């Protein structure tokens, strides 16, 4: 019997094996609420207002939605989640989700925090990757100006170089500590600048293997072409390509901006087109595994099954360090736990940071990506199934 036939994403006993009855019921209540679009929208608006008014909402938020989707307020507080996941052979990707003030002081503070996460990963076998956003290190307006090839003032040039130095410091530290790092994708109007900085880091630090990974948002219709081009450039440059494939997180914002400014939307016209492009991206990476290390960052069950099939076709072992599956903490445990039990490399994105500072990130994530709302019905159904299974087992 091959491995694929042994993996069922409907196996709730495995999916929720780490949860007690009380924890499972708490999840049931959370996802029951989140299964209502009206509740999600109204609750998000109320929470945003409360945060803006500096009302004391932490005592409500932390034990509920925050604890479910975040590791903690600090690296140290996230240790519980790291160990919990590690017991089931699931890695942690510590995601510092605090958004800075956009000034040099906050950029330096973010760099320093990211260096701490790299040190943590270096010392902990359960943390296979670090991750960061370029906008946490360089002003977004400056990134856009560079992409538009507008002339920079002397002060702007100096600011951009300081940002490049921060990016390099993080990537160099990853290389020296043998920690892989994902550089997250962002909006299309700054992505070329982000890509170019990432290629620069890859050429410098991916000589022996892929340490630095770029992120490809496959809901953009040009990303497969870009992935192919990047592979060619890596071959010519003599370095390995690191690629994290995701569907994308800024669809509504991208479409609105394109319409407002009168240029063609960079987003695929249909979900089916995105799914096809994403899966073709997986096929391309598997076909070129000799020079590409990649991560299948998805909550899509079909894409996970496809990658398992591709790995079997290409005789890629489930635990080959060049291939990872990744999901968000608190979501799609039916994928993460069942894949990990079958021996595949799996990691969870685990956001952390002070409650008040992290909540805007989570709320925007819900609004932009609709990941939580889109998954809530499936999650709720699986939780109900496991509750019923446990009741039957006790009879």
C-alpha positions as CSV (number, residue, x, y, z in Angstrom):
1,X,0.0,0.0,0.0
2,X,1.5,3.4,-1.0
3,X,1.6,6.3,1.4
4,X,-1.1,8.4,-0.4
5,X,-3.8,5.7,0.1
6,X,-3.0,5.7,3.8
7,X,-3.6,9.5,4.2
8,X,-7.2,10.7,4.7
9,X,-7.9,14.3,5.5
10,X,-11.2,13.2,6.9
11,X,-9.5,11.3,9.7
12,X,-10.6,13.5,12.6
13,X,-9.1,11.2,15.2
14,X,-5.6,12.0,13.9
15,X,-6.5,15.7,13.1
16,X,-7.6,16.5,16.7
17,X,-5.4,14.0,18.6
18,X,-3.7,16.8,20.5
19,X,-7.0,18.2,21.7
20,X,-8.7,17.3,24.9
21,X,-12.5,17.2,25.0
22,X,-12.6,20.6,26.6
23,X,-10.3,22.1,24.0
24,X,-12.3,20.5,21.2
25,X,-15.5,22.0,22.6
26,X,-13.9,25.4,22.9
27,X,-12.9,25.1,19.2
28,X,-16.5,24.1,18.4
29,X,-17.8,27.3,20.0
30,X,-15.2,29.5,18.2
31,X,-15.8,28.1,14.7
32,X,-19.6,28.0,15.2
33,X,-19.3,31.8,15.7
34,X,-16.9,32.2,12.8
35,X,-19.2,30.2,10.6
36,X,-21.4,33.2,10.5
37,X,-20.2,35.8,8.0
38,X,-22.4,38.4,9.7
39,X,-20.8,37.7,13.0
40,X,-17.2,37.8,11.6
41,X,-17.8,41.1,9.9
42,X,-19.7,42.7,12.8
43,X,-17.3,41.3,15.4
44,X,-14.3,42.4,13.4
45,X,-15.7,45.9,13.1
46,X,-16.4,46.1,16.8
47,X,-13.0,44.8,17.7
48,X,-11.3,47.3,15.4
49,X,-13.3,50.1,17.0
50,X,-12.4,48.9,20.5
51,X,-8.7,48.7,19.6
52,X,-8.7,52.1,18.1
53,X,-10.4,53.5,21.3
54,X,-7.8,51.7,23.4
55,X,-10.5,49.8,25.3
56,X,-9.4,46.9,27.5
57,X,-10.3,44.0,25.2
58,X,-7.3,41.8,25.9
59,X,-9.0,39.8,28.6
60,X,-11.7,38.8,26.0
61,X,-9.4,38.4,23.0
62,X,-6.4,36.5,24.4
63,X,-8.1,33.4,25.8
64,X,-10.3,33.0,22.7
65,X,-9.3,34.0,19.1
66,X,-5.8,35.0,20.0
67,X,-4.8,31.8,21.7
68,X,-6.3,29.7,19.0
69,X,-4.5,31.4,16.1
70,X,-1.3,32.7,17.8
71,X,1.5,31.1,19.7
72,X,1.7,33.8,22.4
73,X,2.8,37.4,23.0
74,X,6.5,36.6,23.0
75,X,9.0,34.0,21.6
76,X,9.1,32.5,25.1
77,X,5.4,32.4,25.4
78,X,5.2,30.6,22.1
79,X,7.2,27.7,23.5
80,X,4.0,25.9,24.4
81,X,2.8,25.8,20.8
82,X,6.2,24.8,19.5
83,X,6.4,21.8,21.9
84,X,2.7,20.9,21.3
85,X,3.2,20.8,17.5
86,X,6.6,19.1,17.8
87,X,5.2,16.1,19.7
88,X,3.3,15.3,16.5
89,X,6.3,16.0,14.2
90,X,4.9,19.3,13.0
91,X,7.4,22.2,12.8
92,X,6.8,25.8,13.8
93,X,7.4,28.9,11.7
94,X,7.5,31.7,14.2
95,X,5.9,34.7,12.5
96,X,6.5,38.0,14.3
97,X,3.2,39.7,13.4
98,X,3.6,43.1,14.9
99,X,3.4,45.9,12.3
100,X,5.9,48.7,13.0
101,X,5.4,52.4,12.9
102,X,7.1,52.7,9.6
103,X,10.1,54.6,10.9
104,X,13.8,53.7,11.3
105,X,13.5,52.9,15.0
106,X,10.7,50.4,14.4
107,X,12.5,48.9,11.4
108,X,15.6,48.3,13.5
109,X,13.4,46.8,16.3
110,X,11.8,44.4,13.8
111,X,15.2,43.3,12.5
112,X,16.4,42.7,16.1
113,X,13.3,40.6,16.9
114,X,13.7,38.6,13.7
115,X,17.4,37.9,14.6
116,X,16.0,36.5,17.9
117,X,13.6,34.2,16.0
118,X,16.5,32.9,14.0
119,X,18.5,32.2,17.1
120,X,15.5,30.3,18.5
121,X,15.2,28.3,15.3
122,X,18.9,27.5,15.4
123,X,18.6,26.0,18.9
124,X,15.3,24.2,18.4
125,X,14.8,21.3,16.0
126,X,11.1,21.9,15.8
127,X,11.5,25.3,14.0
128,X,12.5,24.5,10.4
129,X,12.0,28.1,9.0
130,X,12.0,31.7,9.9
131,X,9.9,34.3,8.0
132,X,9.7,38.0,7.5
133,X,8.1,40.8,5.4
134,X,10.3,43.3,3.7
135,X,7.8,46.1,4.7
136,X,8.8,45.4,8.3
137,X,12.3,46.6,7.4
138,X,11.8,49.2,4.6
139,X,9.2,51.9,4.2
140,X,6.5,50.8,1.8
141,X,6.4,54.1,-0.1
142,X,10.1,53.8,-0.7
143,X,9.7,50.3,-2.1
144,X,7.0,51.5,-4.5
145,X,9.1,54.5,-5.6
146,X,12.0,52.1,-6.4
147,X,9.6,49.8,-8.4
148,X,8.4,52.8,-10.4
149,X,12.1,53.7,-11.1
150,X,11.5,57.1,-9.8
151,X,14.6,59.2,-8.8
152,X,15.4,59.0,-5.1
153,X,16.8,61.8,-3.0
154,X,20.0,61.4,-1.2
155,X,18.1,60.7,2.0
156,X,15.9,58.2,0.3
157,X,18.8,56.3,-1.2
158,X,20.4,56.2,2.2
159,X,17.2,54.9,3.8
160,X,16.8,52.2,1.1
161,X,20.4,51.1,1.7
162,X,19.8,50.8,5.4
163,X,16.8,48.6,4.6
164,X,18.8,46.5,2.3
165,X,21.4,46.1,5.1
166,X,18.6,44.9,7.5
167,X,17.5,42.3,4.9
168,X,21.1,41.2,4.4
169,X,21.7,41.0,8.2
170,X,18.7,38.6,8.6
171,X,19.6,36.5,5.6
172,X,23.3,36.3,6.5
173,X,22.3,35.2,10.1
174,X,20.1,32.5,8.6
175,X,23.0,31.3,6.5
176,X,25.4,31.3,9.4
177,X,23.0,29.5,11.7
178,X,21.8,27.1,9.0
179,X,18.2,28.3,9.3
180,X,16.0,28.6,6.2
181,X,13.9,31.7,5.8
182,X,10.7,32.6,3.8
183,X,10.5,36.2,2.5
184,X,6.8,36.9,2.3
185,X,5.1,38.2,-0.8
186,X,3.2,41.5,-0.6
187,X,1.2,43.8,-2.9
188,X,2.0,43.8,-6.7
189,X,3.1,47.5,-6.7
190,X,6.0,46.7,-4.4
191,X,6.6,43.0,-5.3
192,X,9.2,43.6,-8.0
193,X,11.4,45.5,-5.5
194,X,10.9,42.7,-2.9
195,X,11.7,40.1,-5.6
196,X,14.9,41.8,-6.6
197,X,16.1,42.1,-3.0
198,X,15.3,38.4,-2.5
199,X,17.2,37.3,-5.7
200,X,20.2,39.3,-4.4
201,X,20.1,37.3,-1.1
202,X,19.6,34.0,-2.9
203,X,22.6,34.6,-5.1
204,X,24.6,35.4,-2.1
205,X,23.4,32.7,0.3
206,X,21.9,29.8,-1.7
207,X,25.2,28.5,-3.2
208,X,25.2,25.2,-1.4
209,X,21.4,24.7,-0.9
210,X,18.3,26.8,-0.7
211,X,18.4,28.9,2.5
212,X,16.4,31.9,1.2
213,X,12.9,31.3,-0.2
214,X,10.9,33.7,-2.3
215,X,7.1,33.6,-2.1
216,X,4.9,33.2,-5.2
217,X,1.2,34.3,-5.0
218,X,-0.3,32.1,-7.6
219,X,-3.5,34.1,-7.9
220,X,-1.4,36.4,-10.0
221,X,-1.6,35.3,-13.6
222,X,2.1,35.9,-14.3
223,X,3.6,34.0,-11.3
224,X,4.2,30.6,-13.1
225,X,6.1,32.5,-15.8
226,X,8.1,34.3,-13.1
227,X,8.8,31.0,-11.3
228,X,10.2,29.5,-14.5
229,X,12.2,32.7,-15.2
230,X,13.6,32.6,-11.6
231,X,14.6,28.9,-12.1
232,X,16.5,29.8,-15.3
233,X,18.2,32.7,-13.6
234,X,19.2,30.5,-10.6
235,X,20.7,28.0,-13.0
236,X,22.7,30.7,-14.8
237,X,23.7,32.3,-11.5
238,X,24.8,29.0,-10.0
239,X,22.6,29.1,-7.0
240,X,19.6,27.1,-5.7
241,X,16.0,28.5,-5.9
242,X,13.8,28.5,-2.8
243,X,10.1,28.8,-3.5
244,X,7.1,29.0,-1.3
245,X,3.9,28.7,-3.3
246,X,0.7,30.3,-1.9
247,X,-2.6,31.3,-3.5
248,X,-2.4,34.9,-2.2
249,X,-3.6,37.3,0.4
250,X,-4.4,40.7,-1.2
251,X,-7.0,39.8,-3.9
252,X,-9.7,42.4,-3.1
253,X,-7.1,45.2,-2.6
254,X,-5.4,44.3,-5.8
255,X,-8.6,44.4,-7.9
256,X,-9.8,47.6,-6.4
257,X,-6.5,49.4,-7.0
258,X,-6.3,48.2,-10.6
259,X,-9.8,49.4,-11.2
260,X,-9.2,52.7,-9.5
261,X,-6.0,53.4,-11.4
262,X,-7.1,52.0,-14.7
263,X,-4.6,49.1,-15.3
264,X,-5.3,45.4,-15.9
265,X,-5.8,43.4,-12.7
266,X,-2.9,41.2,-11.9
267,X,-5.3,38.6,-10.4
268,X,-6.6,35.5,-12.2
269,X,-10.2,36.0,-13.4
270,X,-11.5,32.8,-11.6
271,X,-10.6,30.6,-8.7
272,X,-10.3,27.7,-11.1
273,X,-7.6,29.6,-13.0
274,X,-5.7,30.2,-9.7
275,X,-6.0,26.5,-8.7
276,X,-4.7,25.4,-12.1
277,X,-1.7,27.8,-11.9
278,X,-0.9,26.8,-8.3
279,X,-0.9,23.1,-9.2
280,X,1.2,23.7,-12.3
281,X,3.6,25.5,-10.0
282,X,3.8,22.4,-7.8
283,X,4.4,20.3,-10.9
284,X,7.2,22.6,-12.1
285,X,9.0,22.5,-8.7
286,X,8.7,18.7,-8.5
287,X,10.1,18.4,-12.1
288,X,13.1,20.6,-11.1
289,X,13.7,19.3,-7.6
290,X,17.4,19.0,-8.3
291,X,17.7,22.8,-8.1
292,X,14.5,23.9,-6.4
293,X,13.5,23.5,-2.7
294,X,9.8,24.4,-2.2
295,X,7.0,24.7,0.2
296,X,3.4,23.9,-0.6
297,X,1.7,26.7,1.5
298,X,-2.0,25.8,1.2
299,X,-5.2,24.7,3.0
300,X,-6.4,23.1,-0.2
301,X,-6.8,19.4,0.1
302,X,-6.6,18.7,-3.6
303,X,-3.2,20.5,-3.9
304,X,-1.9,18.5,-1.0
305,X,-2.9,15.2,-2.6
306,X,-1.4,16.3,-5.9
307,X,2.0,17.0,-4.3
308,X,2.0,13.6,-2.6
309,X,1.4,12.1,-6.0
310,X,4.1,14.2,-7.6
311,X,6.6,13.1,-4.9
312,X,5.8,9.5,-5.5
313,X,6.2,9.9,-9.3
314,X,9.5,11.6,-8.8
315,X,10.7,9.2,-6.1
316,X,11.0,12.0,-3.6
317,X,10.9,10.7,0.0
318,X,8.2,12.1,2.2
319,X,10.8,13.5,4.6
320,X,13.0,15.0,1.8
321,X,14.1,18.3,3.3
322,X,13.6,20.1,0.0
323,X,9.8,19.7,0.2
324,X,7.4,21.0,2.9
325,X,3.7,21.4,3.4
326,X,2.6,24.4,5.5
327,X,-0.7,25.7,7.1
328,X,-1.7,28.4,9.5
329,X,-1.7,27.6,13.2
330,X,-5.2,26.9,14.4
331,X,-6.5,25.9,11.0
332,X,-6.6,22.8,8.7
333,X,-5.3,20.4,11.4
334,X,-6.8,17.7,9.3
335,X,-4.1,18.4,6.7
336,X,-1.2,19.1,9.1
337,X,-1.6,16.2,11.5
338,X,-2.5,13.5,8.9
339,X,0.4,14.5,6.6
340,X,2.9,14.6,9.6
341,X,1.7,11.2,10.8
342,X,2.4,9.8,7.3
343,X,6.0,11.1,7.5
344,X,5.8,14.2,5.4
345,X,7.5,17.5,6.3
346,X,4.9,19.8,7.8
347,X,5.1,23.2,9.5
348,X,2.6,25.6,10.9
349,X,2.8,29.4,10.6
350,X,2.6,30.5,14.2
351,X,2.0,34.3,14.6
352,X,3.1,35.9,17.9
353,X,3.3,39.4,19.4
354,X,1.4,41.5,21.9
355,X,-2.3,41.0,21.6
356,X,-3.3,44.6,20.8
357,X,-0.5,44.8,18.2
358,X,-1.2,41.5,16.5
359,X,-5.0,41.7,16.3
360,X,-4.9,44.2,13.3
361,X,-2.8,41.7,11.4
362,X,-5.2,38.9,12.1
363,X,-8.3,41.0,11.2
364,X,-6.8,42.1,8.0
365,X,-5.7,38.6,7.2
366,X,-9.4,37.5,7.6
367,X,-10.7,40.4,5.4
368,X,-8.1,40.2,2.7
369,X,-7.5,36.5,2.3
370,X,-10.9,35.4,3.6
371,X,-8.9,32.4,4.8
372,X,-10.7,32.1,8.2
373,X,-14.1,32.7,6.7
374,X,-13.5,30.4,3.8
375,X,-12.3,27.5,5.9
376,X,-14.8,28.0,8.8
377,X,-17.5,25.7,7.4
378,X,-15.0,22.9,6.7
379,X,-13.3,23.3,10.1
380,X,-16.7,23.4,11.9
381,X,-17.8,20.2,10.1
382,X,-14.7,18.4,11.1
383,X,-14.9,19.4,14.7
384,X,-18.5,18.3,14.9
385,X,-17.5,15.0,13.4
386,X,-14.8,14.4,15.9
387,X,-17.1,15.3,18.8
388,X,-19.6,12.7,17.5
389,X,-16.8,10.1,17.0
390,X,-15.7,10.5,20.6
391,X,-19.3,10.1,21.9
392,X,-19.7,6.9,19.9
393,X,-16.4,5.6,21.1
394,X,-17.5,5.9,24.7
395,X,-20.7,3.9,24.3
